[in-house]
Structure formats: structure tokens, C-alpha cells
Amino acid sequence: MNMSSKKRVAAVVITIAALTGGSVSVAAAHDRAGKGVVKTNILAEMVKAGTITQAQADSISKKFDEHKANKDANKAAHKAERDAHHAEVEALVASTLGIDAATIKARLTAGESLAAIAGDKKAALITALVAQHSKEIDARVTAGKLTAAQATTLKANLTERVTKMVESVKGPKGAGHLGGMGHKGPRH
């Protein structure tokens, strides 16, 4: 493939991406498969016009499909990681307070804070949550997702942030996240 052919294929890919991005919002509003239909139609038109070959269209389509599969797999993995983290925090809070998670959620929904639910175990809850988040920060450093300096910054006011979270009233939405402890908790 000479340089002009490579440039033409690159232009085709960019055009398809731009066209599918702009057209999908309308198509997807009516049909979840809108993006695939638009991509297929554009590639077919380009093959028919002689702009690209069928092999090139197939290759482009395959790359888009691979990209979507990777994106979907990453999204599923991220959701599984969030769900596992949420379950871990929920179990930690329940075991620290000696109260089942369903009762905690019901009380949070009713407008209580974790501090009110914890009562005299508030300090133990804060200590447990700070320890857990410190462990997670350390794991992120070990995994290369954070630098030591970033970890130090995150840990600097961790107790204060956890305390504020425990004392806050979240209402119905927060109840599903144990007072804001879902996903990544106070380390945002």
C-alpha cells in the first residue's frame, strides 16, 4: 500500500468516526444499533463509490468492532471492581458497627448519618475506614496507578474527609452507597 492509499484509508476512518458520531445521536435515540448501521452503510457506500475496497471496509469494520468489544470489556471490569469495592466497604461498616447492611441502608434512607448510626462506635468506624482507604492508596502505589507523592497528598487529610463523610446525611441516593462510601469513597 503506498502512502496515498494509507492516507486515503486514514481519511476514510476519520470520516466514518465523524459521521457515526454525529449521526448516532439521532439513530441511537430510536435504535440502539444505530452506530453499527450507520458505519455499515457508510462503508458500503464508499466501497460502491470505489473510494475503498471491500477488504479495506472489512478491516475498518473489524477495527471498530474490536474497539467496541475492548471498551465494553473495560466497562464491565470497571463496574465489577466498583461493585467489589462497594461490597467490601459495606461489609466493613456492617462488621465495625455490628449492624446488618440492610438496617444501615434503611437508616441512611431515613436521613440518619453513619455517625448517628454508629453512636459510640463512630471513632472505631472512622479508624477502620481510614485504614481501609490507606491500604487502597498503598495498593494503587504498588500497582503504579499513583506516585508516592500523590499517595502522601491523598493520605494527608484522609481522616478529615472520612469524618466528614461519616457525619454527612446523604438521604435516599446516598443510602445505596452507605453514606457516600460507594465506588471510591472519600479519596476522590
C-alpha positions as CSV (number, residue, x, y, z in Angstrom):
1,M,0.0,0.0,0.0
2,N,1.6,3.3,-1.0
3,M,1.4,6.5,1.1
4,S,-1.6,8.0,-0.8
5,S,-3.6,4.8,-0.1
6,K,-2.7,4.9,3.5
7,K,-3.7,8.5,3.7
8,R,-7.0,7.7,2.0
9,V,-7.8,4.9,4.4
10,A,-6.9,7.2,7.3
11,A,-9.2,9.8,5.9
12,V,-12.0,7.2,5.5
13,V,-11.6,6.1,9.1
14,I,-11.7,9.7,10.4
15,T,-14.7,10.4,8.2
16,I,-16.6,7.3,9.4
17,A,-15.8,8.2,13.0
18,A,-17.0,11.8,12.5
19,L,-20.1,10.7,10.6
20,T,-21.1,8.0,13.0
21,G,-20.5,10.3,16.0
22,G,-22.8,12.9,14.6
23,S,-25.4,10.6,13.2
24,V,-25.6,8.2,16.1
25,S,-27.3,10.5,18.4
26,V,-30.3,10.6,16.2
27,A,-30.2,6.9,15.2
28,A,-29.5,5.7,18.8
29,A,-32.5,7.6,20.1
30,H,-34.6,5.2,18.1
31,D,-32.4,2.2,17.7
32,R,-29.6,1.0,20.0
33,A,-27.8,-0.5,16.9
34,G,-27.8,2.9,15.2
35,K,-24.0,3.3,15.3
36,G,-23.4,-0.1,13.6
37,V,-26.0,0.6,11.0
38,V,-24.5,4.0,10.1
39,K,-21.0,2.6,10.0
40,T,-22.1,-0.3,7.7
41,N,-24.0,2.0,5.4
42,I,-21.1,4.4,5.1
43,L,-18.6,1.7,4.4
44,A,-20.9,0.1,1.8
45,E,-21.4,3.5,0.1
46,M,-17.6,4.0,0.0
47,V,-17.0,0.6,-1.5
48,K,-19.7,1.2,-4.1
49,A,-18.1,4.5,-5.0
50,G,-14.7,2.9,-5.3
51,T,-13.2,5.0,-2.6
52,I,-12.1,1.9,-0.7
53,T,-12.0,-1.8,-1.4
54,Q,-14.3,-4.3,0.3
55,A,-11.2,-5.7,2.1
56,Q,-10.5,-2.2,3.5
57,A,-14.1,-1.8,4.6
58,D,-14.0,-5.1,6.3
59,S,-10.7,-4.2,8.0
60,I,-12.1,-0.9,9.2
61,S,-15.3,-2.5,10.4
62,K,-13.3,-5.1,12.3
63,K,-11.2,-2.4,14.0
64,F,-14.4,-0.6,15.1
65,D,-15.9,-3.9,16.4
66,E,-12.6,-4.7,18.3
67,H,-12.6,-1.2,19.8
68,K,-16.2,-1.6,20.9
69,A,-15.5,-5.0,22.4
70,N,-12.5,-3.7,24.3
71,K,-14.4,-0.7,25.5
72,D,-17.3,-2.9,26.7
73,A,-14.9,-5.3,28.4
74,N,-13.2,-2.4,30.2
75,K,-16.5,-1.0,31.3
76,A,-17.6,-4.4,32.7
77,A,-14.3,-4.8,34.5
78,H,-14.6,-1.3,36.0
79,K,-18.1,-2.0,37.1
80,A,-17.1,-5.3,38.7
81,E,-14.3,-3.5,40.5
82,R,-16.6,-0.8,41.8
83,D,-19.2,-3.4,42.9
84,A,-16.5,-5.4,44.7
85,H,-15.2,-2.2,46.4
86,H,-18.7,-1.3,47.5
87,A,-19.3,-4.7,48.9
88,E,-16.0,-4.5,50.8
89,V,-16.9,-1.1,52.3
90,E,-20.4,-2.3,53.1
91,A,-19.1,-5.3,54.9
92,L,-16.5,-3.3,56.8
93,V,-19.1,-0.8,58.0
94,A,-21.6,-3.5,59.0
95,S,-19.0,-5.6,60.9
96,T,-17.5,-2.5,62.6
97,L,-20.9,-1.4,63.8
98,G,-22.3,-4.8,64.4
99,I,-25.4,-4.0,62.4
100,D,-26.5,-5.7,59.2
101,A,-26.1,-3.8,55.9
102,A,-29.9,-3.7,55.2
103,T,-30.6,-2.0,58.5
104,I,-27.8,0.5,57.9
105,K,-29.2,1.3,54.4
106,A,-32.7,1.7,55.8
107,R,-31.5,4.1,58.4
108,L,-29.4,6.1,55.9
109,T,-32.5,6.3,53.7
110,A,-34.5,7.6,56.7
111,G,-32.0,10.5,56.9
112,E,-29.5,9.4,59.5
113,S,-25.8,9.8,59.1
114,L,-23.3,7.0,59.6
115,A,-22.1,8.8,62.7
116,A,-25.6,8.7,64.2
117,I,-26.0,5.0,63.3
118,A,-22.5,4.2,64.7
119,G,-23.2,6.0,68.0
120,D,-20.3,5.3,70.4
121,K,-18.6,3.3,67.6
122,K,-18.1,6.4,65.5
123,A,-14.4,6.6,66.2
124,A,-13.9,2.9,65.5
125,L,-15.7,3.3,62.2
126,I,-13.6,6.3,61.2
127,T,-10.4,4.4,62.1
128,A,-11.5,1.3,60.1
129,L,-12.4,3.3,57.1
130,V,-9.2,5.4,57.2
131,A,-7.2,2.2,57.4
132,Q,-9.1,0.6,54.5
133,H,-8.6,3.7,52.3
134,S,-4.9,3.9,53.3
135,K,-4.5,0.3,52.3
136,E,-6.2,1.0,48.9
137,I,-4.0,4.0,48.3
138,D,-0.9,1.9,49.1
139,A,-2.1,-0.8,46.7
140,R,-2.6,1.9,44.0
141,V,1.0,3.0,44.5
142,T,2.2,-0.6,44.3
143,A,0.2,-1.1,41.1
144,G,1.8,2.1,39.6
145,K,-1.5,3.9,39.4
146,L,-0.3,6.6,41.9
147,T,3.0,8.1,42.8
148,A,4.3,8.1,46.4
149,A,3.8,11.9,46.4
150,Q,0.2,11.6,45.2
151,A,-0.4,9.0,47.9
152,T,1.0,11.3,50.6
153,T,-1.3,14.0,49.4
154,L,-4.3,11.7,49.5
155,K,-3.5,10.5,52.9
156,A,-2.8,13.9,54.3
157,N,-6.4,14.8,55.0
158,L,-7.9,11.3,54.8
159,T,-9.1,11.3,58.4
160,E,-10.8,14.6,57.9
161,R,-12.5,13.6,54.7
162,V,-13.7,10.3,56.1
163,T,-15.0,12.0,59.2
164,K,-17.0,14.5,57.1
165,M,-18.4,11.6,55.1
166,V,-19.4,9.7,58.2
167,E,-21.1,12.7,59.7
168,S,-22.9,13.7,56.5
169,V,-26.5,12.9,55.8
170,K,-27.0,11.6,52.3
171,G,-30.6,10.7,52.1
172,P,-32.1,8.1,49.7
173,K,-29.4,8.3,47.0
174,G,-26.6,8.1,49.5
175,A,-28.2,5.1,51.2
176,G,-27.2,2.9,48.4
177,H,-23.7,3.9,48.9
178,L,-23.5,3.7,52.7
179,G,-23.4,7.5,53.1
180,G,-21.2,8.2,50.1
181,M,-18.9,5.2,50.6
182,G,-19.7,3.6,47.3
183,H,-17.3,3.5,44.4
184,K,-14.1,5.1,45.7
185,G,-15.4,6.7,48.9
186,P,-13.6,9.8,50.1
187,R,-10.5,9.5,48.0
188,H,-11.8,11.5,45.0
